Amino acid sequence: MKKDEYIGKLTKLLRKLPKEEKQDIISDYEEHFMIGLEKGRTEEEISEALGNPKTLAKQIKAEYMVKRAEDKQSAGSMFEAVLAATGLGIFNLIFVAVPAMILVAILLTLFVFGGAMVFSGIYITLASFLQPLLPQYNFNIVIGDGLLNILGGVIVGIGLTILGLALLAGMYYVTRCFYGLAIKYLKMNLEIIKGRR
Amino acid sequence: MNAQFKKGVLKLLVLVLLDKKDCYGYEMVDEISKSISISEGTIYPLLKRLKKEKMVSSYLKESQDGPPRKYYKITDSGKEKKAELVAEWFEFSNGVNNLVHDKMTDDNLGDIKDEEG
C-alpha cells in the first residue's frame, strides 16, 4: 500500500473522532512514513510494518473511547467504550459479557426498587397527615382516626423513605465501584498487542 | 510469539527506552522491532495513552534533515511506573525460567514429551 492510500484509509476509518484528535493521530503516522522513507524503506514496506489500518483504527478508537469513559463518567460513554473494545475482539462473551450484563440488570432493578421505596415512603407520610384533614378524598391508605395511628403512619412513611435513600446511596457507591472496575478491565485489555501476521 | 505474552510488555519497553534518552516514535519502533515483532503502528496509540496518563511528555525538535520531529520524554511518575513494571517483569520471567529450567533438566523430560504427544 502506498503512503497516501494508507493515510487515506486511516483518516476515513477514524472519521468519528473529533477533528483535533484525528489530526494529531494522523500526523504521527505521516511523520512515521517520512522518517521511514529517509531511512531508505519504501512506502509499501512501511505500510506493511505498520499493520492493517483497520486493526489499527479499531485500537485507536478503543483507546479513545475508554479514555473518554474514564474522564466523563456516563452510561453512554461507557456503552461506547465497551462497543469499541468489542471491536477489538477482546471480550470473552460467556465469561465476561454475560455476568457483566446480569450485574447491570441487578443494579438497575435495585435502583428502581430504591426509588419506589422513597416515593412510597413520602406518599405514606403525607397521606397519613392529609387523610384525617381531608376526609372527602380517598388516599387509599389504611389508617385509623386516632393520633397514634397518624403518628404510626408518619413513622412508617419516614422510615421507608430513609431506607430507600440509604439503598440508593449504597447503589450509587456500588455503581461507581463497578464503573471503575469496568474501566480497569477495559484498560487491561487495551494492553494486548497483536503480533505481526 | 503468542499475543498474550506481549500483553503489557510494549509499555515496559517504551518506558525503559525513554528512561535512557528522549526518543521519537520511529526510533523506539526501530529499537523494539529488533527484538520482538510488533505491528509498528500500535506504538502511537500507546504513546498517546502514556501521555494522557502523564507518564511521558512530548515536544517538537528540529532535525538536520526534514521537518521537526515529535520527541517523547519520560516524567517522574513514568519513571516510577517503569521501576514497578521492570520489577514485575523480572519476578515473572525469573519464575517462568526457573520452572521451565527445572522441568527440562529433570528426569521427567520423557513425561513432558508423553503428555504433549
HADDOCK unambig.tbl for C-alpha pairs under 7 A between the chains (distance, minus, plus):
assign (segid A and resid 32 and name CA) (segid B and resid 26 and name CA) 5.82 0.50 0.50
assign (segid A and resid 49 and name CA) (segid B and resid 39 and name CA) 6.03 0.50 0.50
assign (segid A and resid 49 and name CA) (segid B and resid 40 and name CA) 5.69 0.50 0.50
assign (segid A and resid 50 and name CA) (segid B and resid 39 and name CA) 5.37 0.50 0.50
assign (segid A and resid 50 and name CA) (segid B and resid 40 and name CA) 4.37 0.50 0.50
assign (segid A and resid 50 and name CA) (segid B and resid 41 and name CA) 4.27 0.50 0.50
assign (segid A and resid 51 and name CA) (segid B and resid 39 and name CA) 5.11 0.50 0.50
assign (segid A and resid 51 and name CA) (segid B and resid 40 and name CA) 6.64 0.50 0.50
assign (segid A and resid 51 and name CA) (segid B and resid 41 and name CA) 6.15 0.50 0.50
assign (segid A and resid 56 and name CA) (segid B and resid 41 and name CA) 6.69 0.50 0.50
assign (segid A and resid 56 and name CA) (segid B and resid 42 and name CA) 6.68 0.50 0.50
assign (segid A and resid 60 and name CA) (segid B and resid 45 and name CA) 5.75 0.50 0.50
assign (segid A and resid 191 and name CA) (segid B and resid 7 and name CA) 5.41 0.50 0.50
assign (segid A and resid 191 and name CA) (segid B and resid 8 and name CA) 5.07 0.50 0.50
assign (segid A and resid 192 and name CA) (segid B and resid 3 and name CA) 6.82 0.50 0.50
assign (segid A and resid 192 and name CA) (segid B and resid 4 and name CA) 6.62 0.50 0.50
assign (segid A and resid 192 and name CA) (segid B and resid 6 and name CA) 6.65 0.50 0.50
assign (segid A and resid 192 and name CA) (segid B and resid 7 and name CA) 4.40 0.50 0.50
assign (segid A and resid 192 and name CA) (segid B and resid 8 and name CA) 6.53 0.50 0.50
assign (segid A and resid 193 and name CA) (segid B and resid 3 and name CA) 6.38 0.50 0.50
assign (segid A and resid 193 and name CA) (segid B and resid 6 and name CA) 6.44 0.50 0.50
assign (segid A and resid 193 and name CA) (segid B and resid 7 and name CA) 6.24 0.50 0.50
assign (segid A and resid 194 and name CA) (segid B and resid 3 and name CA) 5.43 0.50 0.50
assign (segid A and resid 194 and name CA) (segid B and resid 38 and name CA) 6.98 0.50 0.50
assign (segid A and resid 194 and name CA) (segid B and resid 39 and name CA) 6.88 0.50 0.50
assign (segid A and resid 195 and name CA) (segid B and resid 3 and name CA) 6.10 0.50 0.50
assign (segid A and resid 195 and name CA) (segid B and resid 37 and name CA) 6.09 0.50 0.50
assign (segid A and resid 195 and name CA) (segid B and resid 38 and name CA) 4.87 0.50 0.50
assign (segid A and resid 195 and name CA) (segid B and resid 39 and name CA) 5.91 0.50 0.50
assign (segid A and resid 196 and name CA) (segid B and resid 37 and name CA) 6.15 0.50 0.50
assign (segid A and resid 196 and name CA) (segid B and resid 38 and name CA) 5.39 0.50 0.50
assign (segid A and resid 196 and name CA) (segid B and resid 39 and name CA) 5.06 0.50 0.50
